[in-house]
Amino acid sequence: MRPVPVLVDAVFRPRSATLLREELRFRSEAPVWVRELALVAGAFVFLTVMAQIVVPLPFTPVPLSLSTLAVVVTGAALGPGR
């Protein structure tokens, strides 16, 4: 079998992270507070949904809810600044 020529370099050119960040910054037309509000509202909805999921454990009468996991994931995703 003959090797297939790779045309990826002509089609996809990886960009630097700084250039990509600059392009994304100019694409977002919403103010920063709208983005922050959407992130916090999404975290609230995520926490609310995860709190409703309950895992019954056979060795204890107290069920395990996934709200603790949701709080940790939300804290890691949003960071300390929000």
All heavy atoms as a GROMACS GRO file, in nm:
protein
  623
    1MET      N    1   0.083  -0.117   0.000
    1MET     CA    2   0.000   0.000   0.000
    1MET      C    3   0.088   0.125   0.000
    1MET      O    4   0.189   0.131   0.068
    1MET     CB    5  -0.089   0.004   0.124
    1MET     CG    6  -0.193  -0.105   0.127
    1MET     SD    7  -0.298  -0.095   0.273
    1MET     CE    8  -0.389   0.052   0.238
    2ARG      N    9   0.044   0.222  -0.077
    2ARG     CA   10   0.117   0.348  -0.079
    2ARG      C   11   0.068   0.437   0.035
    2ARG      O   12  -0.049   0.437   0.069
    2ARG     CB   13   0.094   0.420  -0.211
    2ARG     CG   14   0.150   0.345  -0.328
    2ARG     CD   15   0.139   0.421  -0.455
    2ARG     NE   16   0.019   0.508  -0.458
    2ARG     CZ   17  -0.026   0.568  -0.566
    2ARG    NH1   18   0.035   0.549  -0.680
    2ARG    NH2   19  -0.131   0.645  -0.563
    3PRO      N   20   0.157   0.518   0.092
    3PRO     CA   21   0.114   0.609   0.198
    3PRO      C   22   0.025   0.719   0.140
    3PRO      O   23   0.046   0.768   0.030
    3PRO     CB   24   0.244   0.666   0.254
    3PRO     CG   25   0.345   0.641   0.148
    3PRO     CD   26   0.301   0.522   0.070
    4VAL      N   27  -0.074   0.757   0.216
    4VAL     CA   28  -0.167   0.862   0.176
    4VAL      C   29  -0.106   0.996   0.211
    4VAL      O   30  -0.057   1.016   0.322
    4VAL     CB   31  -0.302   0.844   0.248
    4VAL    CG1   32  -0.399   0.953   0.211
    4VAL    CG2   33  -0.359   0.706   0.219
    5PRO      N   34  -0.103   1.091   0.116
    5PRO     CA   35  -0.046   1.222   0.149
    5PRO      C   36  -0.131   1.295   0.253
    5PRO      O   37  -0.254   1.290   0.251
    5PRO     CB   38  -0.046   1.296   0.016
    5PRO     CG   39  -0.145   1.226  -0.068
    5PRO     CD   40  -0.149   1.084  -0.021
    6VAL      N   41  -0.065   1.360   0.344
    6VAL     CA   42  -0.134   1.431   0.452
    6VAL      C   43  -0.152   1.577   0.411
    6VAL      O   44  -0.056   1.646   0.382
    6VAL     CB   45  -0.054   1.422   0.582
    6VAL    CG1   46  -0.123   1.498   0.693
    6VAL    CG2   47  -0.033   1.277   0.621
    7LEU      N   48  -0.277   1.620   0.406
    7LEU     CA   49  -0.308   1.758   0.369
    7LEU      C   50  -0.355   1.840   0.487
    7LEU      O   51  -0.412   1.946   0.471
    7LEU     CB   52  -0.416   1.759   0.261
    7LEU     CG   53  -0.381   1.686   0.132
    7LEU    CD1   54  -0.499   1.684   0.038
    7LEU    CD2   55  -0.261   1.752   0.066
    8VAL      N   56  -0.329   1.791   0.605
    8VAL     CA   57  -0.377   1.860   0.725
    8VAL      C   58  -0.307   1.993   0.743
    8VAL      O   59  -0.368   2.091   0.783
    8VAL     CB   60  -0.358   1.770   0.849
    8VAL    CG1   61  -0.394   1.844   0.976
    8VAL    CG2   62  -0.440   1.645   0.835
    9ASP      N   63  -0.179   2.000   0.711
    9ASP     CA   64  -0.105   2.124   0.732
    9ASP      C   65  -0.160   2.237   0.646
    9ASP      O   66  -0.157   2.352   0.685
    9ASP     CB   67   0.043   2.104   0.702
    9ASP     CG   68   0.107   2.012   0.804
    9ASP    OD1   69   0.059   2.008   0.918
    9ASP    OD2   70   0.203   1.944   0.766
   10ALA      N   71  -0.210   2.206   0.529
   10ALA     CA   72  -0.263   2.310   0.442
   10ALA      C   73  -0.400   2.359   0.488
   10ALA      O   74  -0.437   2.472   0.466
   10ALA     CB   75  -0.272   2.259   0.299
   11VAL      N   76  -0.474   2.272   0.557
   11VAL     CA   77  -0.609   2.308   0.598
   11VAL      C   78  -0.612   2.363   0.740
   11VAL      O   79  -0.673   2.465   0.767
   11VAL     CB   80  -0.701   2.184   0.589
   11VAL    CG1   81  -0.839   2.216   0.641
   11VAL    CG2   82  -0.706   2.134   0.446
   12PHE      N   83  -0.543   2.299   0.831
   12PHE     CA   84  -0.548   2.336   0.972
   12PHE      C   85  -0.413   2.390   1.015
   12PHE      O   86  -0.314   2.320   1.010
   12PHE     CB   87  -0.585   2.217   1.058
   12PHE     CG   88  -0.584   2.246   1.205
   12PHE    CD1   89  -0.684   2.323   1.261
   12PHE    CD2   90  -0.483   2.200   1.284
   12PHE    CE1   91  -0.684   2.351   1.396
   12PHE    CE2   92  -0.481   2.228   1.419
   12PHE     CZ   93  -0.581   2.303   1.474
   13ARG      N   94  -0.412   2.514   1.053
   13ARG     CA   95  -0.289   2.573   1.107
   13ARG      C   96  -0.316   2.608   1.253
   13ARG      O   97  -0.400   2.694   1.281
   13ARG     CB   98  -0.252   2.698   1.030
   13ARG     CG   99  -0.213   2.668   0.889
   13ARG     CD  100  -0.156   2.791   0.821
   13ARG     NE  101  -0.129   2.758   0.684
   13ARG     CZ  102  -0.203   2.798   0.582
   13ARG    NH1  103  -0.308   2.874   0.602
   13ARG    NH2  104  -0.173   2.763   0.459
   14PRO      N  105  -0.249   2.544   1.345
   14PRO     CA  106  -0.274   2.574   1.485
   14PRO      C  107  -0.232   2.717   1.517
   14PRO      O  108  -0.130   2.766   1.470
   14PRO     CB  109  -0.188   2.473   1.561
   14PRO     CG  110  -0.091   2.421   1.462
   14PRO     CD  111  -0.150   2.440   1.327
   15ARG      N  112  -0.316   2.784   1.593
   15ARG     CA  113  -0.288   2.922   1.631
   15ARG      C  114  -0.239   2.926   1.774
   15ARG      O  115  -0.263   2.835   1.852
   15ARG     CB  116  -0.415   3.005   1.620
   15ARG     CG  117  -0.474   3.002   1.484
   15ARG     CD  118  -0.599   3.084   1.484
   15ARG     NE  119  -0.678   3.045   1.368
   15ARG     CZ  120  -0.807   3.056   1.360
   15ARG    NH1  121  -0.875   3.105   1.459
   15ARG    NH2  122  -0.870   3.019   1.252
   16SER      N  123  -0.177   3.033   1.807
   16SER     CA  124  -0.132   3.047   1.944
   16SER      C  125  -0.253   3.077   2.032
   16SER      O  126  -0.356   3.126   1.987
   16SER     CB  127  -0.030   3.159   1.956
   16SER     OG  128  -0.092   3.284   1.931
   17ALA      N  129  -0.240   3.046   2.160
   17ALA     CA  130  -0.351   3.066   2.253
   17ALA      C  131  -0.384   3.214   2.267
   17ALA      O  132  -0.499   3.253   2.282
   17ALA     CB  133  -0.317   3.006   2.388
   18THR      N  134  -0.283   3.299   2.260
   18THR     CA  135  -0.307   3.443   2.273
   18THR      C  136  -0.388   3.495   2.155
   18THR      O  137  -0.483   3.573   2.173
   18THR     CB  138  -0.173   3.519   2.280
   18THR    OG1  139  -0.095   3.461   2.384
   18THR    CG2  140  -0.195   3.665   2.307
   19LEU      N  141  -0.355   3.452   2.036
   19LEU     CA  142  -0.428   3.496   1.918
   19LEU      C  143  -0.572   3.447   1.923
   19LEU      O  144  -0.665   3.521   1.892
   19LEU     CB  145  -0.360   3.444   1.792
   19LEU     CG  146  -0.424   3.481   1.658
   19LEU    CD1  147  -0.420   3.633   1.640
   19LEU    CD2  148  -0.351   3.414   1.544
   20LEU      N  149  -0.592   3.323   1.966
   20LEU     CA  150  -0.727   3.270   1.976
   20LEU      C  151  -0.807   3.345   2.080
   20LEU      O  152  -0.924   3.376   2.060
   20LEU     CB  153  -0.720   3.121   2.011
   20LEU     CG  154  -0.852   3.046   2.012
   20LEU    CD1  155  -0.917   3.053   1.874
   20LEU    CD2  156  -0.830   2.903   2.052
   21ARG      N  157  -0.743   3.379   2.193
   21ARG     CA  158  -0.812   3.456   2.296
   21ARG      C  159  -0.853   3.593   2.244
   21ARG      O  160  -0.961   3.642   2.272
   21ARG     CB  161  -0.721   3.472   2.417
   21ARG     CG  162  -0.778   3.410   2.540
   21ARG     CD  163  -0.691   3.433   2.661
   21ARG     NE  164  -0.587   3.332   2.665
   21ARG     CZ  165  -0.458   3.357   2.673
   21ARG    NH1  166  -0.414   3.478   2.682
   21ARG    NH2  167  -0.371   3.259   2.676
   22GLU      N  168  -0.766   3.657   2.166
   22GLU     CA  169  -0.798   3.788   2.110
   22GLU      C  170  -0.916   3.778   2.012
   22GLU      O  171  -1.004   3.864   2.012
   22GLU     CB  172  -0.676   3.846   2.038
   22GLU     CG  173  -0.565   3.887   2.130
   22GLU     CD  174  -0.606   4.001   2.221
   22GLU    OE1  175  -0.680   4.092   2.177
   22GLU    OE2  176  -0.566   4.000   2.338
   23GLU      N  177  -0.919   3.673   1.930
   23GLU     CA  178  -1.030   3.656   1.837
   23GLU      C  179  -1.161   3.634   1.911
   23GLU      O  180  -1.264   3.688   1.875
   23GLU     CB  181  -1.002   3.539   1.744
   23GLU     CG  182  -0.897   3.568   1.640
   23GLU     CD  183  -0.874   3.449   1.550
   23GLU    OE1  184  -0.952   3.352   1.557
   23GLU    OE2  185  -0.778   3.452   1.474
   24LEU      N  186  -1.156   3.553   2.016
   24LEU     CA  187  -1.278   3.528   2.093
   24LEU      C  188  -1.324   3.653   2.167
   24LEU      O  189  -1.442   3.674   2.184
   24LEU     CB  190  -1.255   3.413   2.191
   24LEU     CG  191  -1.239   3.276   2.127
   24LEU    CD1  192  -1.208   3.173   2.233
   24LEU    CD2  193  -1.362   3.237   2.050
   25ARG      N  194  -1.232   3.735   2.211
   25ARG     CA  195  -1.269   3.856   2.282
   25ARG      C  196  -1.344   3.951   2.189
   25ARG      O  197  -1.441   4.015   2.227
   25ARG     CB  198  -1.146   3.926   2.338
   25ARG     CG  199  -1.184   4.048   2.419
   25ARG     CD  200  -1.067   4.126   2.472
   25ARG     NE  201  -0.969   4.040   2.535
   25ARG     CZ  202  -0.843   4.076   2.553
   25ARG    NH1  203  -0.802   4.193   2.513
   25ARG    NH2  204  -0.759   3.995   2.611
   26PHE      N  205  -1.301   3.962   2.066
   26PHE     CA  206  -1.369   4.051   1.972
   26PHE      C  207  -1.502   3.994   1.924
   26PHE      O  208  -1.588   4.068   1.882
   26PHE     CB  209  -1.280   4.082   1.852
   26PHE     CG  210  -1.166   4.173   1.888
   26PHE    CD1  211  -1.035   4.130   1.874
   26PHE    CD2  212  -1.188   4.300   1.937
   26PHE    CE1  213  -0.931   4.214   1.908
   26PHE    CE2  214  -1.085   4.384   1.970
   26PHE     CZ  215  -0.955   4.341   1.955
   27ARG      N  216  -1.519   3.864   1.932
   27ARG     CA  217  -1.645   3.804   1.890
   27ARG      C  218  -1.755   3.824   1.993
   27ARG      O  219  -1.871   3.828   1.959
   27ARG     CB  220  -1.627   3.655   1.867
   27ARG     CG  221  -1.555   3.624   1.739
   27ARG     CD  222  -1.554   3.476   1.715
   27ARG     NE  223  -1.460   3.445   1.608
   27ARG     CZ  224  -1.422   3.323   1.580
   27ARG    NH1  225  -1.468   3.222   1.649
   27ARG    NH2  226  -1.338   3.301   1.482
   28SER      N  227  -1.720   3.830   2.121
   28SER     CA  228  -1.824   3.844   2.222
   28SER      C  229  -1.868   3.989   2.229
   28SER      O  230  -1.790   4.078   2.255
   28SER     CB  231  -1.773   3.798   2.358
   28SER     OG  232  -1.678   3.888   2.407
   29GLU      N  233  -1.994   4.010   2.202
   29GLU     CA  234  -2.048   4.144   2.201
   29GLU      C  235  -2.122   4.177   2.330
   29GLU      O  236  -2.157   4.291   2.354
   29GLU     CB  237  -2.144   4.160   2.082
   29GLU     CG  238  -2.073   4.141   1.950
   29GLU     CD  239  -2.169   4.137   1.833
   29GLU    OE1  240  -2.290   4.156   1.855
   29GLU    OE2  241  -2.124   4.112   1.722
   30ALA      N  242  -2.147   4.077   2.412
   30ALA     CA  243  -2.219   4.100   2.538
   30ALA      C  244  -2.123   4.158   2.641
   30ALA      O  245  -2.003   4.129   2.641
   30ALA     CB  246  -2.276   3.968   2.589
   31PRO      N  247  -2.175   4.243   2.730
   31PRO     CA  248  -2.091   4.296   2.837
   31PRO      C  249  -2.043   4.185   2.930
   31PRO      O  250  -2.100   4.076   2.934
   31PRO     CB  251  -2.184   4.392   2.911
   31PRO     CG  252  -2.297   4.417   2.821
   31PRO     CD  253  -2.307   4.301   2.729
   32VAL      N  254  -1.941   4.215   3.006
   32VAL     CA  255  -1.881   4.115   3.094
   32VAL      C  256  -1.981   4.071   3.201
   32VAL      O  257  -1.988   3.952   3.235
   32VAL     CB  258  -1.753   4.171   3.159
   32VAL    CG1  259  -1.697   4.075   3.262
   32VAL    CG2  260  -1.650   4.202   3.053
   33TRP      N  261  -2.062   4.162   3.251
   33TRP     CA  262  -2.154   4.125   3.358
   33TRP      C  263  -2.260   4.027   3.310
   33TRP      O  264  -2.310   3.946   3.387
   33TRP     CB  265  -2.218   4.249   3.421
   33TRP     CG  266  -2.311   4.324   3.331
   33TRP    CD1  267  -2.279   4.426   3.248
   33TRP    CD2  268  -2.451   4.301   3.315
   33TRP    NE1  269  -2.390   4.469   3.181
   33TRP    CE2  270  -2.497   4.396   3.220
   33TRP    CE3  271  -2.542   4.213   3.371
   33TRP    CZ2  272  -2.630   4.401   3.180
   33TRP    CZ3  273  -2.674   4.219   3.332
   33TRP    CH2  274  -2.717   4.314   3.238
   34VAL      N  275  -2.293   4.031   3.181
   34VAL     CA  276  -2.391   3.936   3.126
   34VAL      C  277  -2.330   3.796   3.126
   34VAL      O  278  -2.395   3.697   3.162
   34VAL     CB  279  -2.436   3.977   2.985
   34VAL    CG1  280  -2.523   3.871   2.922
   34VAL    CG2  281  -2.506   4.111   2.989
   35ARG      N  282  -2.204   3.786   3.087
   35ARG     CA  283  -2.135   3.657   3.087
   35ARG      C  284  -2.122   3.602   3.229
   35ARG      O  285  -2.147   3.485   3.254
   35ARG     CB  286  -1.997   3.673   3.024
   35ARG     CG  287  -1.918   3.546   3.019
   35ARG     CD  288  -1.785   3.569   2.947
   35ARG     NE  289  -1.707   3.448   2.945
   35ARG     CZ  290  -1.615   3.417   3.034
   35ARG    NH1  291  -1.588   3.499   3.133
   35ARG    NH2  292  -1.548   3.305   3.026
   36GLU      N  293  -2.084   3.688   3.322
   36GLU     CA  294  -2.072   3.645   3.461
   36GLU      C  295  -2.207   3.599   3.516
   36GLU      O  296  -2.215   3.498   3.586
   36GLU     CB  297  -2.017   3.760   3.547
   36GLU     CG  298  -1.877   3.803   3.509
   36GLU     CD  299  -1.773   3.701   3.548
   36GLU    OE1  300  -1.789   3.637   3.653
   36GLU    OE2  301  -1.676   3.685   3.473
   37LEU      N  302  -2.311   3.674   3.486
   37LEU     CA  303  -2.445   3.638   3.532
   37LEU      C  304  -2.489   3.504   3.474
   37LEU      O  305  -2.547   3.420   3.543
   37LEU     CB  306  -2.545   3.747   3.495
   37LEU     CG  307  -2.689   3.724   3.540
   37LEU    CD1  308  -2.698   3.728   3.691
   37LEU    CD2  309  -2.779   3.827   3.478
   38ALA      N  310  -2.458   3.480   3.347
   38ALA     CA  311  -2.494   3.353   3.283
   38ALA      C  312  -2.417   3.237   3.346
   38ALA      O  313  -2.474   3.129   3.367
   38ALA     CB  314  -2.468   3.361   3.134
   39LEU      N  315  -2.290   3.256   3.377
   39LEU     CA  316  -2.212   3.150   3.440
   39LEU      C  317  -2.265   3.116   3.579
   39LEU      O  318  -2.279   2.998   3.614
   39LEU     CB  319  -2.065   3.190   3.448
   39LEU     CG  320  -1.987   3.187   3.318
   39LEU    CD1  321  -1.849   3.248   3.338
   39LEU    CD2  322  -1.975   3.046   3.266
   40VAL      N  323  -2.294   3.217   3.657
   40VAL     CA  324  -2.346   3.193   3.792
   40VAL      C  325  -2.485   3.131   3.787
   40VAL      O  326  -2.517   3.040   3.865
   40VAL     CB  327  -2.343   3.323   3.874
   40VAL    CG1  328  -2.413   3.305   4.007
   40VAL    CG2  329  -2.199   3.369   3.896
   41ALA      N  330  -2.570   3.177   3.695
   41ALA     CA  331  -2.704   3.119   3.681
   41ALA      C  332  -2.695   2.973   3.636
   41ALA      O  333  -2.771   2.888   3.684
   41ALA     CB  334  -2.786   3.201   3.582
   42GLY      N  335  -2.603   2.944   3.545
   42GLY     CA  336  -2.583   2.805   3.503
   42GLY      C  337  -2.534   2.717   3.617
   42GLY      O  338  -2.577   2.602   3.631
   43ALA      N  339  -2.447   2.772   3.701
   43ALA     CA  340  -2.400   2.697   3.817
   43ALA      C  341  -2.514   2.672   3.915
   43ALA      O  342  -2.523   2.564   3.976
   43ALA     CB  343  -2.286   2.773   3.885
   44PHE      N  344  -2.600   2.771   3.931
   44PHE     CA  345  -2.716   2.755   4.019
   44PHE      C  346  -2.809   2.645   3.968
   44PHE      O  347  -2.855   2.560   4.046
   44PHE     CB  348  -2.793   2.888   4.029
   44PHE     CG  349  -2.925   2.876   4.094
   44PHE    CD1  350  -2.935   2.857   4.231
   44PHE    CD2  351  -3.041   2.883   4.020
   44PHE    CE1  352  -3.059   2.845   4.292
   44PHE    CE2  353  -3.165   2.872   4.079
   44PHE     CZ  354  -3.173   2.852   4.216
   45VAL      N  355  -2.835   2.644   3.839
   45VAL     CA  356  -2.922   2.540   3.781
   45VAL      C  357  -2.857   2.402   3.795
   45VAL      O  358  -2.924   2.304   3.829
   45VAL     CB  359  -2.954   2.573   3.634
   45VAL    CG1  360  -3.022   2.457   3.565
   45VAL    CG2  361  -3.039   2.698   3.626
   46PHE      N  362  -2.728   2.396   3.771
   46PHE     CA  363  -2.655   2.270   3.784
   46PHE      C  364  -2.664   2.217   3.927
   46PHE      O  365  -2.691   2.099   3.950
   46PHE     CB  366  -2.509   2.289   3.742
   46PHE     CG  367  -2.421   2.169   3.761
   46PHE    CD1  368  -2.443   2.053   3.689
   46PHE    CD2  369  -2.317   2.172   3.852
   46PHE    CE1  370  -2.362   1.942   3.706
   46PHE    CE2  371  -2.236   2.063   3.869
   46PHE     CZ  372  -2.258   1.947   3.798
   47LEU      N  373  -2.643   2.305   4.024
   47LEU     CA  374  -2.651   2.265   4.164
   47LEU      C  375  -2.792   2.221   4.201
   47LEU      O  376  -2.812   2.124   4.273
   47LEU     CB  377  -2.606   2.380   4.254
   47LEU     CG  378  -2.613   2.356   4.404
   47LEU    CD1  379  -2.526   2.239   4.444
   47LEU    CD2  380  -2.571   2.481   4.478
   48THR      N  381  -2.892   2.292   4.151
   48THR     CA  382  -3.031   2.258   4.181
   48THR      C  383  -3.068   2.120   4.126
   48THR      O  384  -3.134   2.041   4.193
   48THR     CB  385  -3.125   2.365   4.123
   48THR    OG1  386  -3.086   2.493   4.174
   48THR    CG2  387  -3.268   2.338   4.159
   49VAL      N  388  -3.025   2.092   4.005
   49VAL     CA  389  -3.056   1.962   3.943
   49VAL      C  390  -2.982   1.850   4.014
   49VAL      O  391  -3.039   1.744   4.044
   49VAL     CB  392  -3.023   1.965   3.793
   49VAL    CG1  393  -3.027   1.826   3.732
   49VAL    CG2  394  -3.116   2.059   3.720
   50MET      N  395  -2.855   1.872   4.045
   50MET     CA  396  -2.776   1.768   4.110
   50MET      C  397  -2.823   1.740   4.253
   50MET      O  398  -2.808   1.629   4.302
   50MET     CB  399  -2.628   1.806   4.111
   50MET     CG  400  -2.565   1.808   3.973
   50MET     SD  401  -2.560   1.647   3.895
   50MET     CE  402  -2.417   1.580   3.972
   51ALA      N  403  -2.881   1.839   4.318
   51ALA     CA  404  -2.932   1.819   4.454
   51ALA      C  405  -3.054   1.728   4.455
   51ALA      O  406  -3.085   1.667   4.557
   51ALA     CB  407  -2.964   1.953   4.518
   52GLN      N  408  -3.124   1.720   4.344
   52GLN     CA  409  -3.242   1.635   4.337
   52GLN      C  410  -3.209   1.488   4.312
   52GLN      O  411  -3.293   1.401   4.329
   52GLN     CB  412  -3.336   1.686   4.227
   52GLN     CG  413  -3.387   1.825   4.251
   52GLN     CD  414  -3.460   1.839   4.383
   52GLN    OE1  415  -3.541   1.755   4.417
   52GLN    NE2  416  -3.429   1.944   4.456
   53ILE      N  417  -3.087   1.460   4.270
   53ILE     CA  418  -3.045   1.322   4.243
   53ILE      C  419  -2.996   1.260   4.374
   53ILE      O  420  -2.904   1.312   4.438
   53ILE     CB  421  -2.935   1.318   4.136
   53ILE    CG1  422  -2.987   1.379   4.006
   53ILE    CG2  423  -2.887   1.175   4.114
   53ILE    CD1  424  -2.881   1.395   3.900
   54VAL      N  425  -3.057   1.152   4.413
   54VAL     CA  426  -3.026   1.086   4.540
   54VAL      C  427  -2.982   0.943   4.512
   54VAL      O  428  -3.045   0.871   4.434
   54VAL     CB  429  -3.148   1.088   4.633
   54VAL    CG1  430  -3.119   1.014   4.762
   54VAL    CG2  431  -3.191   1.230   4.661
   55VAL      N  432  -2.873   0.903   4.577
   55VAL     CA  433  -2.823   0.767   4.565
   55VAL      C  434  -2.844   0.698   4.699
   55VAL      O  435  -2.779   0.734   4.799
   55VAL     CB  436  -2.673   0.767   4.528
   55VAL    CG1  437  -2.621   0.625   4.519
   55VAL    CG2  438  -2.649   0.842   4.400
   56PRO      N  439  -2.935   0.601   4.706
   56PRO     CA  440  -2.955   0.530   4.833
   56PRO      C  441  -2.840   0.432   4.858
   56PRO      O  442  -2.799   0.357   4.769
   56PRO     CB  443  -3.086   0.456   4.813
   56PRO     CG  444  -3.102   0.445   4.666
   56PRO     CD  445  -3.028   0.560   4.605
   57LEU      N  446  -2.787   0.436   4.978
   57LEU     CA  447  -2.679   0.345   5.016
   57LEU      C  448  -2.737   0.232   5.100
   57LEU      O  449  -2.815   0.257   5.193
   57LEU     CB  450  -2.572   0.420   5.094
   57LEU     CG  451  -2.504   0.534   5.019
   57LEU    CD1  452  -2.409   0.609   5.111
   57LEU    CD2  453  -2.430   0.482   4.898
   58PRO      N  454  -2.701   0.109   5.072
   58PRO     CA  455  -2.764  -0.003   5.143
   58PRO      C  456  -2.718  -0.016   5.289
   58PRO      O  457  -2.789  -0.073   5.370
   58PRO     CB  458  -2.722  -0.126   5.062
   58PRO     CG  459  -2.600  -0.084   4.990
   58PRO     CD  460  -2.611   0.063   4.967
   59PHE      N  461  -2.606   0.038   5.324
   59PHE     CA  462  -2.553   0.019   5.459
   59PHE      C  463  -2.586   0.133   5.555
   59PHE      O  464  -2.547   0.130   5.671
   59PHE     CB  465  -2.401  -0.003   5.455
   59PHE     CG  466  -2.325   0.106   5.386
   59PHE    CD1  467  -2.284   0.219   5.454
   59PHE    CD2  468  -2.296   0.096   5.251
   59PHE    CE1  469  -2.215   0.319   5.390
   59PHE    CE2  470  -2.225   0.194   5.187
   59PHE     CZ  471  -2.185   0.307   5.256
   60THR      N  472  -2.660   0.235   5.509
   60THR     CA  473  -2.697   0.345   5.596
   60THR      C  474  -2.836   0.396   5.557
   60THR      O  475  -2.873   0.391   5.440
   60THR     CB  476  -2.594   0.459   5.588
   60THR    OG1  477  -2.634   0.565   5.675
   60THR    CG2  478  -2.581   0.512   5.448
   61PRO      N  479  -2.912   0.444   5.656
   61PRO     CA  480  -3.045   0.497   5.621
   61PRO      C  481  -3.040   0.637   5.558
   61PRO      O  482  -3.140   0.684   5.506
   61PRO     CB  483  -3.118   0.500   5.755
   61PRO     CG  484  -3.010   0.508   5.857
   61PRO     CD  485  -2.893   0.437   5.799
   62VAL      N  486  -2.926   0.700   5.562
   62VAL     CA  487  -2.913   0.835   5.508
   62VAL      C  488  -2.871   0.826   5.361
   62VAL      O  489  -2.765   0.771   5.329
   62VAL     CB  490  -2.808   0.916   5.587
   62VAL    CG1  491  -2.794   1.056   5.530
   62VAL    CG2  492  -2.844   0.919   5.734
   63PRO      N  493  -2.951   0.879   5.269
   63PRO     CA  494  -2.914   0.872   5.127
   63PRO      C  495  -2.805   0.975   5.094
   63PRO      O  496  -2.786   1.073   5.164
   63PRO     CB  497  -3.043   0.905   5.054
   63PRO     CG  498  -3.120   0.987   5.151
   63PRO     CD  499  -3.082   0.939   5.288
   64LEU      N  500  -2.737   0.950   4.986
   64LEU     CA  501  -2.630   1.038   4.941
   64LEU      C  502  -2.681   1.122   4.825
   64LEU      O  503  -2.724   1.068   4.723
   64LEU     CB  504  -2.509   0.954   4.895
   64LEU     CG  505  -2.392   1.027   4.834
   64LEU    CD1  506  -2.317   1.101   4.944
   64LEU    CD2  507  -2.301   0.931   4.765
   65SER      N  508  -2.680   1.254   4.841
   65SER     CA  509  -2.720   1.340   4.729
   65SER      C  510  -2.594   1.387   4.657
   65SER      O  511  -2.485   1.390   4.714
   65SER     CB  512  -2.802   1.459   4.778
   65SER     OG  513  -2.719   1.550   4.846
   66LEU      N  514  -2.610   1.425   4.532
   66LEU     CA  515  -2.496   1.468   4.453
   66LEU      C  516  -2.471   1.619   4.462
   66LEU      O  517  -2.397   1.674   4.382
   66LEU     CB  518  -2.515   1.425   4.308
   66LEU     CG  519  -2.521   1.274   4.286
   66LEU    CD1  520  -2.539   1.244   4.139
   66LEU    CD2  521  -2.395   1.207   4.338
   67SER      N  522  -2.533   1.684   4.562
   67SER     CA  523  -2.514   1.828   4.574
   67SER      C  524  -2.371   1.862   4.616
   67SER      O  525  -2.317   1.966   4.575
   67SER     CB  526  -2.614   1.887   4.673
   67SER     OG  527  -2.599   1.827   4.799
   68THR      N  528  -2.309   1.779   4.697
   68THR     CA  529  -2.170   1.805   4.737
   68THR      C  530  -2.078   1.800   4.617
   68THR      O  531  -1.989   1.885   4.601
   68THR     CB  532  -2.125   1.704   4.843
   68THR    OG1  533  -2.218   1.705   4.951
   68THR    CG2  534  -1.988   1.735   4.894
   69LEU      N  535  -2.098   1.702   4.531
   69LEU     CA  536  -2.019   1.694   4.408
   69LEU      C  537  -2.042   1.817   4.322
   69LEU      O  538  -1.948   1.872   4.264
   69LEU     CB  539  -2.056   1.567   4.331
   69LEU     CG  540  -1.991   1.552   4.193
   69LEU    CD1  541  -1.842   1.532   4.207
   69LEU    CD2  542  -2.056   1.439   4.117
   70ALA      N  543  -2.166   1.861   4.313
   70ALA     CA  544  -2.198   1.979   4.232
   70ALA      C  545  -2.131   2.105   4.287
   70ALA      O  546  -2.084   2.188   4.211
   70ALA     CB  547  -2.349   1.999   4.224
   71VAL      N  548  -2.124   2.118   4.419
   71VAL     CA  549  -2.059   2.235   4.478
   71VAL      C  550  -1.910   2.235   4.447
   71VAL      O  551  -1.852   2.337   4.412
   71VAL     CB  552  -2.085   2.238   4.630
   71VAL    CG1  553  -1.995   2.339   4.699
   71VAL    CG2  554  -2.230   2.270   4.658
   72VAL      N  555  -1.848   2.119   4.456
   72VAL     CA  556  -1.704   2.111   4.428
   72VAL      C  557  -1.675   2.137   4.282
   72VAL      O  558  -1.583   2.213   4.247
   72VAL     CB  559  -1.651   1.972   4.472
   72VAL    CG1  560  -1.508   1.952   4.425
   72VAL    CG2  561  -1.660   1.957   4.622
   73VAL      N  562  -1.755   2.081   4.192
   73VAL     CA  563  -1.735   2.103   4.049
   73VAL      C  564  -1.760   2.249   4.012
   73VAL      O  565  -1.685   2.309   3.935
   73VAL     CB  566  -1.825   2.007   3.967
   73VAL    CG1  567  -1.828   2.045   3.820
   73VAL    CG2  568  -1.779   1.864   3.984
   74THR      N  569  -1.865   2.307   4.070
   74THR     CA  570  -1.895   2.447   4.042
   74THR      C  571  -1.785   2.538   4.093
   74THR      O  572  -1.744   2.633   4.026
   74THR     CB  573  -2.030   2.486   4.107
   74THR    OG1  574  -2.131   2.402   4.053
   74THR    CG2  575  -2.064   2.630   4.082
   75GLY      N  576  -1.736   2.512   4.213
   75GLY     CA  577  -1.627   2.592   4.268
   75GLY      C  578  -1.500   2.582   4.184
   75GLY      O  579  -1.429   2.680   4.164
   76ALA      N  580  -1.471   2.463   4.134
   76ALA     CA  581  -1.353   2.447   4.049
   76ALA      C  582  -1.371   2.514   3.915
   76ALA      O  583  -1.277   2.570   3.858
   76ALA     CB  584  -1.324   2.298   4.030
   77ALA      N  585  -1.493   2.512   3.862
   77ALA     CA  586  -1.518   2.572   3.731
   77ALA      C  587  -1.522   2.723   3.736
   77ALA      O  588  -1.466   2.791   3.651
   77ALA     CB  589  -1.648   2.517   3.673
   78LEU      N  590  -1.588   2.779   3.836
   78LEU     CA  591  -1.602   2.924   3.844
   78LEU      C  592  -1.481   2.991   3.905
   78LEU      O  593  -1.451   3.106   3.873
   78LEU     CB  594  -1.727   2.961   3.924
   78LEU     CG  595  -1.861   2.923   3.860
   78LEU    CD1  596  -1.975   2.968   3.950
   78LEU    CD2  597  -1.874   2.985   3.722
   79GLY      N  598  -1.414   2.924   3.995
   79GLY     CA  599  -1.296   2.983   4.058
   79GLY      C  600  -1.334   3.072   4.176
   79GLY      O  601  -1.451   3.098   4.203
   80PRO      N  602  -1.234   3.122   4.246
   80PRO     CA  603  -1.262   3.199   4.368
   80PRO      C  604  -1.306   3.343   4.340
   80PRO      O  605  -1.356   3.409   4.429
   80PRO     CB  606  -1.127   3.199   4.440
   80PRO     CG  607  -1.027   3.185   4.332
   80PRO     CD  608  -1.092   3.099   4.227
   81GLY      N  609  -1.292   3.393   4.222
   81GLY     CA  610  -1.322   3.532   4.193
   81GLY      C  611  -1.469   3.562   4.172
   81GLY      O  612  -1.508   3.677   4.165
   82ARG      N  613  -1.553   3.463   4.160
   82ARG     CA  614  -1.695   3.490   4.134
   82ARG      C  615  -1.772   3.467   4.258
   82ARG      O  616  -1.834   3.396   4.299
   82ARG     CB  617  -1.745   3.402   4.018
   82ARG     CG  618  -1.681   3.446   3.890
   82ARG     CD  619  -1.743   3.370   3.773
   82ARG     NE  620  -1.674   3.410   3.654
   82ARG     CZ  621  -1.582   3.337   3.593
   82ARG    NH1  622  -1.551   3.220   3.638
   82ARG    NH2  623  -1.525   3.381   3.485
   0.00000   0.00000   0.00000
